[in-house]
């Protein structure tokens, strides 16, 4: 069996490695000059920082699948973040998230004894639900929707009150709006709003406390470099840049036949895996007799990102952490305003919430000695209209300046005057790179785009065509995408074994 993979993101690379180790000949095609997809670095003037993901969740899942792909634990290093992160509020108060249950309960005791006891109850309730949900949803596929609607699944969904959203789930336990935010904001990690993502995604805030969050030394994008080295070790054929740019997937009589590249060359394959934002797949198919029935997808949330190199380093203390969130008066109102207005906050409007990644807090070598590198993420409206007249460059830059001024006053005194390097990315940049409507995380984790309603690894009735990635079940986040790749490869290997027997 010979398999072609279109797209060198994490899903494509893990699929390639697992297949190669199963004895399959694999060719990987990537139109960019580097592999990694959203797992990449921004670099300039001696600074380097992650472009996309920064928080490592579900470390055991990542490590386990990496080992199966032939990657040893000694090829990368995970550093535990504890405290996990800190929230900063307009009135100057703070809330710190800790991994250890007693420490977190003590933190919440300062708000009220009720919030502290509610947290302990939350952790007790969520443990069995998470374990069962992991087995039933994260480790199973739903090629036929009816397989999802089993009695066991329905019982679990009833426990989770799946008709409610993640924020509503948090409100069942907590009363203070700051604590509710602290146990629902995590849907933003996978491109969903807390009030728009089904309660199933409550597993994310629970998993943070149950398993901790980590930083990958050298940056999360260094994992892409580890994966690429492993690809060559496993003799995967890799085409990058012009040689890896696929124009179309050619099908004949309901089965894949070959890839047509942008330069006109053709490569014949009987099995092809698409690792890109799923909504683009239908437009790449050639030779389909019946027109593909279009499906409207909701894109994940967008964001404006600022990468900053600073010619100074701040002393460690009780104010700054590796990950921190600066909160508005109302997170819900702020996110809803951005989503409904389809525009960034203007100068007369209050700043939205924003996230700061400061790897130097954990990794002294993340920036040159005595200097700092920072990453600012600001929620942005979606979708990006194909022919929008919205001036992303101008208004994105203005918003970043306001955020940096705010951060200078609150957390990093002297920041503005010490900036030595700055780069800004907007949803427009993501859209130009093929991200669906500029969304930063594939399609959104809404109820109609989760579980059996999310695209599966065999999405169409086309023999030999498969899909993997953040927009495909089980969803976004590096370890979850890896899990999706593992499920797909297990299916292909079983198919191959059955074919050899027959």
Backbone torsions as a table, in degrees:
resi	resn	phi	psi	omega
1	UNK	NA	137.3	175.8
2	UNK	-125.2	129.9	-174.5
3	UNK	-121.2	137.5	172.5
4	UNK	-105.5	139.4	176.9
5	UNK	-120.7	125.6	178.2
6	UNK	-98.6	111.9	179.1
7	UNK	111.2	122.6	-176.8
8	UNK	-103.2	36.0	172.0
9	UNK	-76.7	-173.2	-178.2
10	UNK	-59.1	-43.5	-179.9
11	UNK	-60.9	-41.5	179.3
12	UNK	-68.5	-42.8	-178.0
13	UNK	-69.0	-42.6	178.5
14	UNK	-65.3	-40.9	176.7
15	UNK	-58.6	-44.5	-179.0
16	UNK	-62.6	-43.4	-178.1
17	UNK	-67.0	-45.1	-179.3
18	UNK	-65.1	-39.0	177.9
19	UNK	-66.5	-44.6	-178.6
20	UNK	-61.2	-39.7	-179.6
21	UNK	-71.9	-15.1	175.4
22	UNK	-91.8	5.4	177.2
23	UNK	92.2	13.4	-178.9
24	UNK	-93.6	140.9	175.4
25	UNK	-82.7	126.8	-171.9
26	UNK	-127.5	139.0	171.4
27	UNK	-123.9	130.5	-177.6
28	UNK	-112.2	128.3	-178.6
29	UNK	-114.5	124.6	-179.9
30	UNK	-135.4	122.0	-176.2
31	UNK	-74.5	-20.9	175.7
32	UNK	-80.8	165.3	180.0
33	UNK	-78.8	-10.3	178.9
34	UNK	-132.8	152.3	176.8
35	UNK	-87.5	162.7	176.1
36	UNK	125.9	-24.3	-178.4
37	UNK	61.0	-125.4	180.0
38	UNK	-71.2	-13.4	177.9
39	UNK	-88.5	88.7	-174.1
40	UNK	-147.3	168.1	177.2
41	UNK	-105.6	153.4	163.3
42	UNK	-107.5	134.5	-175.6
43	UNK	-136.4	149.2	175.6
44	UNK	176.5	138.8	175.1
45	UNK	51.6	38.9	176.4
46	UNK	87.6	-0.1	179.1
47	UNK	-105.3	151.0	176.0
48	UNK	-148.6	134.1	179.9
49	UNK	-152.1	155.4	179.3
50	UNK	-56.7	139.2	175.4
51	UNK	-81.2	-40.7	-173.1
52	UNK	-119.0	-110.6	-175.2
53	UNK	-58.5	141.7	179.4
54	UNK	-129.7	-25.6	-175.4
55	UNK	-100.3	123.0	178.0
56	UNK	-91.4	112.9	175.8
57	UNK	-104.3	164.9	177.8
58	UNK	44.0	58.4	-175.4
59	UNK	-59.3	-35.6	-178.6
60	UNK	-66.0	-36.2	177.6
61	UNK	-66.2	-45.0	179.2
62	UNK	-59.4	-47.8	-176.8
63	UNK	-66.4	-41.2	-178.1
64	UNK	-62.9	-46.5	-178.9
65	UNK	-70.7	-35.2	177.0
66	UNK	-61.0	-40.9	177.8
67	UNK	-62.1	-42.8	178.0
68	UNK	-61.0	-29.3	179.9
69	UNK	-85.7	4.8	176.9
70	UNK	87.8	18.6	-178.3
71	UNK	-107.1	119.5	-178.8
72	UNK	-77.5	154.8	178.4
73	UNK	-60.8	-23.8	-177.7
74	UNK	-81.1	-0.4	-179.2
75	UNK	-88.4	-7.5	176.7
76	UNK	-155.2	164.9	-177.1
77	UNK	-132.3	128.1	176.5
78	UNK	-102.8	129.0	178.3
79	UNK	-110.8	126.7	-177.7
80	UNK	-72.2	135.7	176.6
81	UNK	-97.4	110.7	178.2
82	UNK	-149.1	105.6	12.2
83	UNK	-64.7	154.4	179.8
84	UNK	-68.9	-49.3	176.0
85	UNK	-168.8	174.2	-176.8
86	UNK	-132.9	139.0	174.1
87	UNK	-98.2	139.6	176.4
88	UNK	-120.3	129.5	-174.0
89	UNK	-110.8	159.9	-176.3
90	UNK	-57.1	-29.4	-178.7
91	UNK	-83.5	3.6	179.2
92	UNK	93.5	-7.7	179.2
93	UNK	-75.9	163.9	-179.2
94	UNK	-135.0	156.6	171.3
95	UNK	-136.9	123.3	-178.1
96	UNK	-105.0	134.5	177.7
97	UNK	-97.6	125.1	-180.0
98	UNK	-114.9	151.1	178.3
99	UNK	-73.6	-46.9	-172.9
100	UNK	-70.2	130.5	-170.7
101	UNK	-58.9	-47.5	-178.6
102	UNK	-63.9	-39.4	-179.9
103	UNK	-65.1	-40.3	179.1
104	UNK	-68.6	-39.3	178.3
105	UNK	-63.0	-39.1	177.7
106	UNK	-64.1	-39.9	178.1
107	UNK	-60.5	-44.3	-178.1
108	UNK	-74.1	-23.2	176.9
109	UNK	-59.6	-31.5	179.9
110	UNK	-67.4	-23.6	175.7
111	UNK	-84.7	-51.3	174.0
112	UNK	-173.0	150.0	176.2
113	UNK	-59.7	-31.7	-179.9
114	UNK	-63.6	-40.2	-179.0
115	UNK	-68.3	-36.4	-180.0
116	UNK	-65.3	-47.5	-179.9
117	UNK	-68.5	-32.9	178.0
118	UNK	-64.2	-36.7	178.7
119	UNK	-64.2	-43.8	179.5
120	UNK	-63.5	-38.3	178.3
121	UNK	-67.0	-40.8	178.1
122	UNK	-57.4	-46.8	-178.5
123	UNK	-66.8	-38.9	178.3
124	UNK	-65.3	-43.4	-178.2
125	UNK	-67.9	-39.1	-172.6
126	UNK	-78.2	-24.3	-176.5
127	UNK	-57.7	-54.8	179.8
128	UNK	-66.8	-33.3	179.2
129	UNK	-65.3	-41.3	178.8
130	UNK	-63.9	-47.5	-177.8
131	UNK	-61.1	-41.4	179.3
132	UNK	-70.8	-41.2	179.5
133	UNK	-64.7	-37.4	177.5
134	UNK	-60.3	-43.9	-179.0
135	UNK	-70.8	-36.7	-173.3
136	UNK	-88.2	-27.0	-174.4
137	UNK	-116.9	-46.9	-176.2
138	UNK	-76.5	-24.0	-175.0
139	UNK	-112.1	13.1	177.6
140	UNK	-132.1	149.9	176.0
141	UNK	-107.3	163.5	-177.4
142	UNK	-130.6	66.4	180.0
143	UNK	-61.4	-31.7	172.3
144	UNK	-118.5	123.3	-173.2
145	UNK	-57.5	-32.9	-175.8
146	UNK	-61.1	-25.3	179.5
147	UNK	-67.7	-21.0	179.3
148	UNK	-72.2	-33.8	-171.0
149	UNK	-88.8	56.6	175.3
150	UNK	-88.4	162.1	179.2
151	UNK	-60.5	-39.9	-178.7
152	UNK	-65.1	-43.0	179.0
153	UNK	-64.3	-42.4	-178.1
154	UNK	-63.8	-37.9	177.5
155	UNK	-62.4	-42.7	180.0
156	UNK	-66.2	-42.3	179.7
157	UNK	-64.7	-32.4	176.6
158	UNK	-66.6	-40.4	176.8
159	UNK	-60.2	-39.6	-178.0
160	UNK	-82.2	-8.0	-175.6
161	UNK	50.7	60.9	-170.8
162	UNK	-60.7	-18.7	177.0
163	UNK	-71.0	-14.2	177.4
164	UNK	-97.6	167.7	179.8
165	UNK	-101.6	176.6	-174.3
166	UNK	-64.0	-38.2	179.5
167	UNK	-66.5	-42.1	177.7
168	UNK	-62.7	-36.0	178.0
169	UNK	-63.3	-42.8	178.6
170	UNK	-64.2	-35.4	-179.6
171	UNK	-68.9	-18.9	175.3
172	UNK	-66.2	-24.3	-177.2
173	UNK	-106.4	-42.9	-169.2
174	UNK	-110.6	155.1	-178.9
175	UNK	-112.7	-32.2	-178.7
176	UNK	-78.3	131.0	-174.8
177	UNK	-61.0	-29.5	179.5
178	UNK	-67.3	-38.6	-179.7
179	UNK	-74.9	-37.4	176.3
180	UNK	-59.3	-44.6	176.7
181	UNK	-60.9	-41.4	-175.7
182	UNK	-66.3	-20.4	-180.0
183	UNK	-114.9	23.2	175.9
184	UNK	-144.8	-21.5	-178.8
185	UNK	-57.7	-22.5	-172.3
186	UNK	-63.8	-14.3	175.3
187	UNK	-62.8	-22.6	177.2
188	UNK	-62.7	-23.8	178.4
189	UNK	-61.9	-28.5	-178.0
190	UNK	-115.1	17.8	171.6
191	UNK	85.4	20.8	179.3
192	UNK	-119.9	152.6	175.7
193	UNK	-81.7	144.0	178.6
194	UNK	-56.0	-34.5	-179.2
195	UNK	-89.6	2.9	-179.2
196	UNK	-124.5	3.1	-179.3
197	UNK	-110.0	131.8	-177.3
198	UNK	-61.4	154.1	-174.6
199	UNK	-57.5	-17.0	176.3
200	UNK	-52.6	-31.9	-177.0
201	UNK	-79.8	4.8	172.5
202	UNK	-61.3	-17.3	178.7
203	UNK	-61.0	-22.4	-177.2
204	UNK	-70.9	-55.3	177.8
205	UNK	-62.2	-33.9	177.3
206	UNK	-64.2	-46.9	-175.7
207	UNK	-61.6	-31.9	177.3
208	UNK	-57.1	-45.9	-177.5
209	UNK	-77.7	-33.2	-177.4
210	UNK	-73.9	-36.7	-173.5
211	UNK	-121.9	-6.8	179.8
212	UNK	81.9	166.5	171.2
213	UNK	-118.0	152.7	-171.7
214	UNK	-133.4	161.4	172.5
215	UNK	-117.1	134.0	176.7
216	UNK	-88.1	116.4	-176.4
217	UNK	-55.6	131.1	-175.7
218	UNK	91.8	-7.8	-179.0
219	UNK	104.5	145.5	-179.4
220	UNK	-58.5	-35.2	-178.4
221	UNK	-65.2	-17.2	176.2
222	UNK	-65.7	-19.9	176.8
223	UNK	-66.3	-33.1	176.0
224	UNK	-62.6	-37.5	178.2
225	UNK	-66.8	-38.5	177.0
226	UNK	-62.7	-45.3	179.8
227	UNK	-63.1	-41.1	-179.2
228	UNK	-64.3	-41.7	177.3
229	UNK	-60.5	-39.0	179.5
230	UNK	-66.0	-35.0	178.5
231	UNK	-58.3	-44.9	-179.3
232	UNK	-69.8	-34.2	175.7
233	UNK	-60.8	-37.0	-176.9
234	UNK	-91.1	9.4	176.2
235	UNK	62.2	34.1	172.0
236	UNK	-77.1	133.0	176.7
237	UNK	-80.0	123.8	-176.3
238	UNK	-117.5	125.1	174.5
239	UNK	-112.3	125.2	-179.3
240	UNK	-125.1	159.7	177.3
241	UNK	67.5	-139.0	-177.7
242	UNK	-60.1	-35.1	-178.8
243	UNK	-74.5	-13.3	-178.7
244	UNK	-112.1	8.1	-176.9
245	UNK	-86.1	108.8	-178.7
246	UNK	-91.3	130.4	178.0
247	UNK	-91.6	-47.9	-175.6
248	UNK	-146.0	154.7	170.9
249	UNK	-103.1	114.7	-176.2
250	UNK	-88.2	128.1	177.4
251	UNK	-117.7	150.2	176.9
252	UNK	-138.7	125.4	178.2
253	UNK	52.8	43.4	174.4
254	UNK	76.8	18.1	178.5
255	UNK	-139.7	150.1	177.7
256	UNK	-70.0	147.2	-179.3
257	UNK	-124.2	-45.5	-175.2
258	UNK	-162.1	168.0	172.6
259	UNK	-104.4	135.9	172.4
260	UNK	-105.8	117.8	-178.3
261	UNK	-87.3	164.2	-179.4
262	UNK	-61.0	-28.4	-179.9
263	UNK	-85.7	4.8	176.5
264	UNK	94.1	-10.2	179.4
265	UNK	-75.8	156.3	-177.6
266	UNK	-126.3	144.0	176.8
267	UNK	-130.9	124.4	-178.1
268	UNK	-85.4	132.7	176.7
269	UNK	-146.6	148.7	175.4
270	UNK	-96.9	-14.6	177.5
271	UNK	-136.6	129.8	-177.3
272	UNK	-134.0	131.0	177.2
273	UNK	-109.7	127.8	177.9
274	UNK	-99.4	118.9	178.2
275	UNK	-117.6	79.3	178.0
276	UNK	-152.4	-176.6	176.8
277	UNK	-64.8	117.9	-167.8
278	UNK	-52.6	-39.9	-177.4
279	UNK	-57.3	-18.5	179.8
280	UNK	-81.9	-14.0	-172.4
281	UNK	-63.1	-45.6	-176.2
282	UNK	-56.3	-37.3	-178.7
283	UNK	-71.6	-12.1	-179.7
284	UNK	-93.0	-7.8	-174.5
285	UNK	-84.4	131.8	177.9
286	UNK	-121.0	138.1	175.6
287	UNK	93.4	6.5	177.9
288	UNK	-74.5	123.0	-174.6
289	UNK	-66.2	-47.7	179.4
290	UNK	-97.1	133.2	-179.4
291	UNK	-55.8	139.4	178.4
292	UNK	-65.3	131.1	177.8
293	UNK	-71.1	114.7	-175.7
294	UNK	-66.9	144.1	175.7
295	UNK	-124.9	133.7	178.2
296	UNK	-82.8	123.6	177.7
297	UNK	-109.2	146.7	173.0
298	UNK	-94.1	123.5	-179.3
299	UNK	-72.1	156.9	174.3
300	UNK	-69.9	170.3	-179.5
301	UNK	-65.6	152.1	176.7
302	UNK	-101.6	176.1	177.0
303	UNK	-158.6	152.7	169.2
304	UNK	-98.3	129.5	-177.0
305	UNK	-118.5	136.7	176.2
306	UNK	-124.1	128.1	178.6
307	UNK	-110.1	123.7	-169.0
308	UNK	-127.1	128.1	170.2
309	UNK	-104.0	129.0	-172.3
310	UNK	-123.6	134.1	-177.3
311	UNK	-82.3	34.9	175.0
312	UNK	-157.1	164.6	176.8
313	UNK	-131.9	135.6	-178.6
314	UNK	-90.0	147.4	178.9
315	UNK	-67.3	147.7	177.1
316	UNK	-71.5	146.4	-180.0
317	UNK	-168.4	-156.7	-176.8
318	UNK	-91.9	3.8	-175.6
319	UNK	-96.3	-48.7	-173.3
320	UNK	-102.5	144.6	174.5
321	UNK	-131.1	172.1	179.4
322	UNK	-59.5	-42.8	178.1
323	UNK	-119.5	133.4	176.6
324	UNK	-151.6	151.4	-178.6
325	UNK	-120.6	130.3	174.1
326	UNK	-101.3	120.1	-168.7
327	UNK	-102.7	148.6	173.4
328	UNK	-85.9	-177.3	177.8
329	UNK	-59.7	-42.9	178.3
330	UNK	-136.3	112.4	179.1
331	UNK	-63.7	-43.3	-178.9
332	UNK	-60.2	-48.4	-179.6
333	UNK	-63.0	-40.0	-178.4
334	UNK	-64.0	-47.5	-178.9
335	UNK	-67.0	-39.9	178.7
336	UNK	-64.4	-38.8	179.2
337	UNK	-62.4	-44.8	179.4
338	UNK	-63.1	-44.6	-177.3
339	UNK	-67.3	-41.1	-175.7
340	UNK	-78.7	-35.7	-178.7
341	UNK	-78.3	-17.9	-178.4
342	UNK	54.9	34.8	178.7
343	UNK	-153.2	163.2	177.9
344	UNK	-78.0	154.5	177.0
345	UNK	-60.5	134.4	178.5
346	UNK	-81.9	-179.8	-176.3
347	UNK	-63.8	-29.4	-177.8
348	UNK	-84.4	-8.3	-178.0
349	UNK	-97.1	155.9	178.4
350	UNK	-70.3	152.3	178.8
351	UNK	-67.2	145.3	173.2
352	UNK	-77.1	178.7	170.9
353	UNK	-62.7	150.5	171.6
354	UNK	-145.1	156.4	-175.6
355	UNK	-113.7	140.8	178.1
356	UNK	-122.8	130.6	174.3
357	UNK	-110.4	122.2	-176.6
358	UNK	-127.2	80.1	-174.2
359	UNK	-62.0	-21.5	-178.6
360	UNK	-64.6	-19.1	177.1
361	UNK	-64.0	-30.9	-179.6
362	UNK	-109.4	-29.3	-171.6
363	UNK	-123.4	99.7	-177.2
364	UNK	-59.0	-25.1	-176.5
365	UNK	-92.8	8.5	-179.0
366	UNK	-69.5	-18.8	177.8
367	UNK	-144.0	163.5	176.1
368	UNK	-55.1	152.3	-177.9
369	UNK	-51.5	131.3	177.9
370	UNK	78.5	3.7	-179.3
371	UNK	-122.1	174.6	-175.1
372	UNK	-139.4	146.8	171.8
373	UNK	-122.6	134.3	-174.7
374	UNK	-129.8	156.6	-179.3
375	UNK	-132.6	124.3	178.2
376	UNK	-114.6	130.2	177.0
377	UNK	-119.1	126.6	-178.7
378	UNK	-123.7	122.7	178.7
379	UNK	-55.3	140.9	-178.2
380	UNK	-131.2	159.2	-178.2
381	UNK	-70.3	156.9	173.5
382	UNK	-135.9	156.1	-3.1
383	UNK	-86.3	175.3	172.0
384	UNK	-91.2	113.6	179.6
385	UNK	-69.5	138.5	-176.9
386	UNK	-56.5	-33.7	-177.1
387	UNK	-121.6	34.2	-177.7
388	UNK	-66.4	143.9	175.6
389	UNK	-93.7	5.3	179.7
390	UNK	-60.8	130.4	-178.1
391	UNK	-89.7	84.4	-177.9
392	UNK	-63.1	-41.3	-176.9
393	UNK	-62.5	-47.4	-177.4
394	UNK	-69.0	-53.4	-174.9
395	UNK	-73.1	-31.5	174.9
396	UNK	-62.9	-43.6	179.2
397	UNK	-64.4	-39.9	179.2
398	UNK	-64.4	-41.5	179.0
399	UNK	-65.3	-41.6	178.5
400	UNK	-60.2	-42.0	179.6
401	UNK	-60.6	-41.0	179.0
402	UNK	-65.7	-40.4	178.6
403	UNK	-65.1	-43.0	179.8
404	UNK	-63.9	-38.2	177.3
405	UNK	-63.9	-40.4	179.1
406	UNK	-65.5	-43.3	179.6
407	UNK	-65.3	-35.1	177.5
408	UNK	-60.9	-44.1	-178.3
409	UNK	-71.5	-39.4	-172.4
410	UNK	-86.2	-45.4	-164.5
411	UNK	-127.7	-31.8	-172.8
412	UNK	-128.7	75.3	-178.6
413	UNK	-58.2	131.7	-179.5
414	UNK	87.1	5.2	-176.6
415	UNK	-58.6	-52.5	-173.4
416	UNK	-56.5	-47.3	-175.9
417	UNK	-70.1	-19.1	-174.9
418	UNK	-101.1	2.9	-179.0
419	UNK	-66.5	125.3	-179.9
420	UNK	-109.9	-21.1	-178.7
421	UNK	-152.0	140.4	179.9
422	UNK	-149.8	135.8	173.8
423	UNK	-138.7	140.1	-177.1
424	UNK	-121.7	136.7	173.7
425	UNK	-122.1	140.1	178.6
426	UNK	-122.6	171.2	175.7
427	UNK	-56.3	-26.4	177.1
428	UNK	-61.2	-40.5	178.4
429	UNK	-64.6	-40.9	178.8
430	UNK	-63.6	-43.3	179.6
431	UNK	-61.2	-38.5	179.3
432	UNK	-65.4	-23.2	179.4
433	UNK	-94.1	3.0	177.4
434	UNK	100.6	6.2	177.1
435	UNK	-72.8	132.3	-174.5
436	UNK	-57.5	113.2	-179.6
437	UNK	51.5	24.8	177.5
438	UNK	82.2	1.1	177.7
439	UNK	-64.6	141.1	-173.1
440	UNK	-82.2	-9.3	-171.5
441	UNK	-135.8	29.0	-177.3
442	UNK	81.0	-138.4	176.7
443	UNK	-89.6	155.4	-173.2
444	UNK	-72.0	150.7	177.6
445	UNK	-84.8	59.8	176.3
446	UNK	-83.7	170.7	-179.5
447	UNK	-61.5	-39.5	-178.0
448	UNK	-79.0	-0.5	179.1
449	UNK	-129.9	32.7	179.5
450	UNK	-129.7	157.0	177.1
451	UNK	56.5	-125.5	-176.5
452	UNK	-71.3	-14.5	-178.4
453	UNK	-92.3	-3.5	176.1
454	UNK	-90.0	150.1	175.7
455	UNK	-53.9	140.3	-179.3
456	UNK	-102.5	173.4	-174.6
457	UNK	-70.8	-15.1	170.5
458	UNK	-120.3	81.1	-165.1
459	UNK	-79.3	-26.2	-177.5
460	UNK	-125.7	162.5	176.8
461	UNK	-83.9	60.1	177.8
462	UNK	-124.9	115.5	-176.2
463	UNK	-61.3	129.9	176.4
464	UNK	86.3	2.9	-179.6
465	UNK	-106.1	129.0	-177.9
466	UNK	-136.4	166.2	-179.9
467	UNK	-143.9	150.3	179.3
468	UNK	-150.6	156.8	178.2
469	UNK	134.7	-175.8	-174.4
470	UNK	-64.9	-26.9	-178.7
471	UNK	-87.5	-0.2	-177.7
472	UNK	-111.1	146.6	177.0
473	UNK	-53.7	137.0	11.4
474	UNK	-88.3	-4.4	173.0
475	UNK	131.8	-161.6	-173.1
476	UNK	-89.8	173.9	-173.8
477	UNK	96.8	134.4	-171.9
478	UNK	-53.8	-52.6	-179.3
479	UNK	-62.5	-34.8	-179.1
480	UNK	-69.5	-39.6	175.9
481	UNK	-63.4	-39.7	176.5
482	UNK	-61.3	-40.1	178.0
483	UNK	-63.6	-40.1	176.5
484	UNK	-61.7	-40.7	177.4
485	UNK	-63.5	-40.3	179.8
486	UNK	-62.8	-43.9	179.8
487	UNK	-63.4	-41.6	178.5
488	UNK	-62.4	-47.1	-177.7
489	UNK	-64.5	-39.9	176.7
490	UNK	-57.3	-41.0	178.2
491	UNK	-63.8	-46.0	-178.6
492	UNK	-64.9	-41.1	-179.9
493	UNK	-65.3	-39.9	176.7
494	UNK	-63.7	-41.6	176.7
495	UNK	-59.7	-45.8	-177.9
496	UNK	-63.1	-44.1	179.9
497	UNK	-61.8	-41.4	178.6
498	UNK	-65.4	-38.0	179.1
499	UNK	-65.6	-40.7	-179.5
500	UNK	-66.1	-37.2	179.0
501	UNK	-65.1	-40.6	-178.1
502	UNK	-81.0	NA	NA
